[in-house]
Amino acid sequence: MAIYDKVIELLENENVTELKTLLNNEDMVDLMQIMRELDRANRVVCYRLLNKDLAMEVFERLDIEVQEDLISDFAETEANSVFKELAPDDRVRLLDELPARVAKKLLNNLSKEERNQTSELMGYEDETAGHIMTPHYIRFKRGTTIDEAMKKLRAVGEDRETVYNLYVTTDTRLLEGSVSLRDLIMADGDQKIEEIMKPDPIKVATGTDQEEVARLLQEQDLLAVPVVDKENRLVGIITVDDAFDVIEEETTEDIFDKVGISALNQRQEGRSRVLIEGSLPEIWKARLPFLVITLIGGFMAGFVIEGFEASLEAVAAIAVFIPVVMDMGGNVGTQSSTIFSRALVLGQINVRYFMRHLFKEILVGITMGGILGIISGLVAHLWQGMAGFGIAVALSIAFTVTLASSLGFIIPYILFKLDFDQAAGADPIITTIKDITGLFIYFYLVNFFLGHLMG
């Protein structure tokens, strides 16, 4: 992205004035992409250069993980300011993700009214209407005239979630009806609000599942739906933009659940965060054990080579193809493990039918091994002028590629079943097993076909 490169250039040159002008005049789609792609340090710098209104709009559109990073990186006063500007339902979503200590400090810095609104929302169970609703709605009491309603609408409308759906209640907030903005504008000024309201509007309870609410909004083509408590008192509304977020979230979750990897997705996200943002001891703990396995495997591979030292001395050409055999197996193993891990997270591999996927990968390994083996064998024969050596190289490559391809599926699957991190552990283990077995197969075949030269 050209604009991204320009932002990076201005950051590196510390050209704050031009950078501020560029960011504040940028298209929202491009601006959001820039904010997502920047690293944490540069993201904070760019965010602080945005005008206040634009900054809040950007913050509300960012993924919850990016919001969390920004809040953590802000100075305390700046974090409090951003947090106070958020709608109550957005505050709740952010509080759910923040560390308890940070969340408590932000909550304590709200006004009493804001804290009560946010705390009330947090009292409802996750994934319910009460948890995702906003208390920023407009209601009129029965007996209010249209002129009075319009006056109130102009006074408070800017701070409310929506002005297109309005509600009529009793003095004790019992929901009686709804009024559209169109009907309100078209009515006579001295009419009472209850004269134009639609009684018994579609509504949901605070305990209604959020997915059910989202489907209701979608099916009924509503911009918002009121949320009531057990006594039918109006306590909040859920808007269509919140519903879209829920549908996207629930659809993704349902797909993961169907293939049994919802928990996997959460674990992988946590592990990835540790590997990228964790302390050195945490990263060592995740990566070093598997690398130690590779180191031990390297020593064992050395012992295999030492065991065939006489063969190497008799036919020097054998040494030339050792890296070929090892590299081909290593690349194929890495390919297969990457394909498996990615497909597992994306739901393209169903672990309940693992053997079906494994057999297909073995078939892929056999065919690729056969093709690469024939090419390698011909090169070895033409280069060294020994037909037996060419056959040994060809079969070694074929066996090693097939083995590596199979291990690329088997090892990540075993690590997954044992709840280990396959991203950090699969390749080192595959490399170790493949190096030892690949070298042994290579030397055995060379000795079998060239034994007459080793007297």
N, C-alpha and C positions, 0 to 999 in steps of 0.2 A: 504494500500500500504506500503510494507516494506521500500521502499526508502523514503517515506514521513515521516515515524516514525523515520528513521535515521536522516533526516534533522532536525526534531523537537528536537531530542536528542542533536545534535551538537549545535543547537541554544541555548538550555537551558544551556549547558555546556560552551557556549561561545568559542567553539573550531573553530575559524575562519579559520585557515589554512586547516584543514581537510575538513571543509564545502566547502571552495572554490574549492579544488581539486575535491570533489565529484560532485558539481554542474557543473563544466566546463567539466567533462568527462561523464556526464549523457546523455542518449538517449533523443533526442529532444521531443518525445512524452511524456515521463515520466516527463521531465523538465517542459513542458507546464502544465501538470496536477498539478505538485507541486506548480507552481506559481499561478494557479487559486485557489487552496485550502488553501493556506497560508492566514493568516489575514494580514491586511494592513501593520502593523509594521514589521512583519517578512518578508513579501514580498519585502519591500524596502531593507532590509538588504541583502537578498539573491540576489536581482537584482544587487546590487552594487558589489557583489563578482564575477559577470560574466565578462569574457573577453569582450573587446569592441565590436568585431564583433558578438560574440554570443549574447551579450546583445541586440544589435540592431535587430538581427533576432528574438529573443524572443519577444521583444517589438512589432514588426510589426505583430506577430501572435496572440497577446493577444486580448481579446474582448475589444471593445472601452471603456466600463465601467471601466475595470481594468487599461487600459492605462490612463484614466482620473484620477483614484486614484493615480497611480504612479507619474504622473506629479505634482499633488497637493502635494504629500508627499516629492518630491525632493526639495533639496535646489535650489535656483534660478539659479545658474550657471550650476548645473547639469541638470535641466529641459531644459535650453536653449540649452545645448549640445545635448541632446537626440532629441529635437525638430528639430534642424538644420539637423540632420542626416536622418530624415524621408523624403520619397519621397513627392513631392508637393501634390499629391492626398491624401496620408495618412495624411499629415498635415491638409488638409481641413476637413477631416472626424473628426479628433481630435478637431480642433477648433470649429466645430459645436456643440460639446458636452461640452466644457469647459465654465466656467463662463466668461462673457464678459471681466472682469478686467484681469483675467489670460491670456485669449486669446490675448488681446491687448498687454500685456507686452511681451509675447512670439513672437508675430509678429514683434514688434518693434526691437527686438534683432537679427532679420535676416539681412543678407546682402541685399543691394538694389535689386540685381538680384533675390535672393530667395524670398524677400518680393513681388516683382512684379509678379513672377510666382504664388505664393500662392494667392495673391489678385486677379489676373486674374481668377483663378479657382473659387474663392469665389463669383465672379461677375455673375456666371451662376446660373440658378435656380436649386433648389434641385431636385434630381432624374433625372437629364439630363446627356447626354454624356459629356457636358462641365464641369459639376460638379465633375465627377469621373475620368476624363482623367488625364494623366500625360504629362507634356511637355518634359520629358526626353526620347527623341527618336533620331534616327540618320537619317539625310537626306543628300542627295548629290545634288549639283546643276548640271543642264544639262551642259555637256561639260567636266565633271570630268572623268579622266581616271580610269581604274580599279586599277592600282597601287596606285594612289592618294587616291582612296576610301579605299583600304586595309590599307593604312598608317593611314588614319583618324580613321578607325574602331579600329585599335590597340591602338590608342591614347586615344579615348574617350569611347570605348565600355564598359569598366568596370563600368563606372558611369551611364550607360543608362539602362532603364527598360528591354529592350530586344535587342539582336543583330541579331535575326533570321528574323525579318521583317524590311526592310530598304526602304527609300522613296526617290523619285527624284522630285525636285521642280525647279521652275524658281528662278531667283534672288530675286523675291518678294514673295517667298514661295508659289506660286500657285502649287497645287499638280498635277503632270503629270503622275506618275507611281510608281510602287513598284518593289523591287528587293529582292529575297530571298538570304540568306547567301550562300546557295549551289551554286546558279548561279554565285554569285560574286566570289567565290573561283575557280570555274571551268573556268571562262572567261580568255582571254588573257590580259596581263597587259596593253597593249597599246590600248585596246578597250575603247570606250566611254561608260559611264554608261547608256545612253539612248538606246544604241544598245541592251542591255540585259534586259531592264526593261519591265514590263508588263503594258501597258497603261490602264488608267481608272480603277484603283483598286476599290474594294468594299470599301465604306467609309460611314461615318455617319456625320450628322450635329451636331453642339454644342447643339442644342435644342432638339435632338432626345431623347425620353424617355429611361432611363437606362435599363429598362426591355427589350425593343425592341433591344437594342444593345447587351445585353447578349444572347438573343435568336438567333440573327444573328451570333454571334461568335460560338454558339453551333451548329446551323444548317449547317453553311458553314465550320465547323471544322477549324477555324482560330486561330492562336496564338495571333493575335492582329489585330485591325482595326483602320485606321487613322480617326481623327476627323478634320473636316474643318469648317471654318466660312462661312458667306453668300457669300463671294467673292471667295470661293473655296481655301482659303489659309490654309495650314496645321498648326494647332495650338496644336495638341497633339495626343496621341494614347490611346487606352483602351486595356489592355491585358486580356488574358483568365482568369488569377487568379482573377482579379477584377470582371469579369463576373460571376464567380462562387459565389463570395460574394453576388452579386446583386440577382442572381437566388435564393439563399438560403433566403435572406432577403425578396424578393418579394413573394416567395411561402408561407412563414410563414405569411406574411401580408395578402395575398389573403385568406388563410384559416381562419384567424381571421375575415376578412371582411365578408366572406360568412355567418358566424354565428353571425355577429353583435357585436363582442367584441374587435375590434381593439383598440378602445378608452379605453375599460376596461383594456386591457393589459398594456397600457401606464399609466393609473391611478394607477393600482395595483403596478407597478414598483416604481412609485414615493412615494406611501404610504409606501411600504416596506422599501424604503431607509430612510424615515423619522423615522420609528419605530426602525430601526437598527442603524442608524448613526446620528439621529437628537439630538438636545439639550434636556435637561430634560424638560423644559417647553413645547417643541413641542411634546414630548412623552406623557406628562401628558394630553395635550389637546386632543390627539388621543385616549387615553385609559381610563382616569379617568371618563368621563361622563358615559360610559357604566358600569363601576364598581360601580358607585354610584347607578345606576339603580338596580344592583344586591344587593347592600346593603339594599336599600329600600325594594326590594323583600324579602330579608331575614327577615326583621322586619314583613312584612305582613304574611310570612309563620309562624312566631312566633305567630301572632295573631290568625291564623287558629288553631294552636295547643292549644293555650289557650282556644279557644272556645269549644274544645272537652276535656277539662281537666277532667271533670267528667268521661268520657269514659276511660281515661287513668288510673284513680284511681280505677275504677271498674274492668278493665281487664288489668293487667300490661303487658301482652304479646303483647299488641298493640304497645307499644313503641319499642319492639325488631325489628319490621319490618319496622319502619319509614325510617331508613337509606337504607334498601334494596330497597324500592320503589323509594326513591329520587336518589340513585346512579344509578339504572338501567335506569331511565329516563334520567339522566344527561349524561351517557355514550352513549346511543343511539342518543340523540340530538347532541352531539359533533361529533359522527360518521357521521351522516347525513349531518350536516353543512359542515364538511370537504370534504365529497364526492361531495356535490353541488359546493362548491367554486373551488375545483380543476378541476372538469369537466367543469365548466363555463370558466375558464381561458384557458383550453386545447381545448376548442371548442367542447366538447363532449355533451354539453347541449345547445340546441337552445332555447333562451329565448322566441322566438315567439311561441314555442310549450310547454310552461312551464307546463300547466295543464296536458299534457300527462305524463311528467316526475313526476309531483306531485302525480298523481293517482297511478303510479307504486310504488313510495316510500311509499304511504299509504298502498298499498297491502303488501309490504315488512314489514311494521310496524305491520300490523295486524297479519301476519303469525309468525313473531318473537315474538310478544307480546303473542300470543296464546301458543307457545312452552315454553317461559320463565314463563308465568303465570301458566301453568300446573305444571311445575317443582317446582315453589315457593309455590303453593297451597298445593302440596303433602307434601313438607317439613314442612310447617306450620301446617298442619293437624296431621302429625305423631309426630311432636315435642310437640305441645300443646294439642293434643287429642281432638280438637274441629273441626268438619266438617264444621260448618258455618264460622269459622275463616279462614279455608283453602280456602273456596270459595271466601271470601272477599279479601284475599291476591292475589289469582289467577286473579280475575277480575281487581283488582287495578293495578297489574303489566301489564296486557294485555292492559288496557285503557291508562296507563301512557306511555308505550313503543310506542303505536300507535300514541299518541299525540306528544311525543318527536320526533319521526321519521318525522312526518308531519311538525312540527315547524322547524326541521333542514333544510328543503327546503324552507318553506314559509318565514321565517325571513331573511335569506340571500338574497332571491329574492326581498323582499320589500326594504331592505337596498340598494341593487344594483339599483333598479328603482329610489330610492330617492337620489342616488349618495353619499351614506354613505359608510364607510369602513366596509365591512362585516367581514373581518378578525379579526378586533378588537371588533366589536359590536355584531356579531351574537350570540356567546356562552353566554355572560352575559344576553342578553335578553331572549334567549331560557331557560336558567337556571331559571330565575326569573318566567316566565310564567309557566314552567313545575313544579317548586317546589310548587307554590301556588295551581294550579289546581290538581296536583298529590296528595298532602296532603288532599285537600278537598274531592276528589274522594275516597281516602283510608278511611278516617274517616266516610264518609257518608255510604260506604258499610259495614264497621265494625259495625256501629250503626244499619244498616238495618238487618244484619244477626245475630248480638249478642245483639240486644236490650233487649231480655228477661233476659240477665245476668246483665243489668245495672239498672234494677228496677227503 
